[in-house]
């Protein structure tokens, strides 16, 4: 994020953090269409990646280093709904497999 912000030294607090090439705030539709194109360009199946995937990834990443209260605030969750977005990391899966193998 620091590198991104340094690449936009002209940005002000009144401007959107992420903008389109026309310097407009990104809409969900704009992001979805560009994510689809990016997946195609990278050889990934675009039907498997959505804007929802980004929310899941962000929640999972944030959960590893922040409190539940902060995570809920960041995701605008007022209930335990955030739990549906969290995915176990490879380390968590490996630890669970080791624990099961020790039984």
Secondary structure, 3 states (H helix, E strand, C coil): CHHHHHCCCCCCCCCCCCECCCCCECCHHHHHHHHHHHHHHHCCCHHHCCHHHHHHHHHHHHHCCCCHHHHHHHHCCCCHHHHHHCCCCHHHHHHHHHHHHCC
